[in-house]
């Protein structure tokens, strides 16, 4: 399970980054306050 989870995260993170890099940055800024 650990290997599958790690692989899934590795593939999921770059996908999200490419999908909405600007959105992610805005969310981080909002959380930082």
C-alpha positions as CSV (number, residue, x, y, z in Angstrom):
1,X,0.0,0.0,0.0
2,X,2.8,2.4,0.8
3,X,4.3,2.0,-2.7
4,X,1.0,2.6,-4.4
5,X,0.2,5.6,-2.2
6,X,3.6,7.2,-2.9
7,X,3.3,6.6,-6.6
8,X,-0.3,8.0,-6.7
9,X,0.8,11.2,-4.8
10,X,3.8,11.6,-7.1
11,X,1.5,11.5,-10.2
12,X,-1.3,13.5,-8.6
13,X,0.8,16.5,-7.4
14,X,2.3,17.5,-10.8
15,X,-1.2,17.0,-12.4
16,X,-2.7,19.5,-10.0
17,X,0.2,21.9,-10.4
18,X,-0.2,21.9,-14.2
19,X,-4.0,22.2,-13.9
20,X,-4.2,25.3,-11.7
21,X,-0.8,26.7,-10.7
22,X,-2.3,30.2,-10.3
23,X,-5.2,28.9,-8.2
24,X,-2.8,27.0,-5.9
25,X,-0.7,30.2,-5.4
26,X,-3.9,32.2,-4.6
27,X,-5.0,29.6,-2.0
28,X,-1.6,29.6,-0.4
29,X,-1.6,33.4,-0.1
30,X,-5.1,33.3,1.4
31,X,-4.0,30.7,4.0
32,X,-0.9,32.7,4.9
33,X,-3.3,35.6,5.6
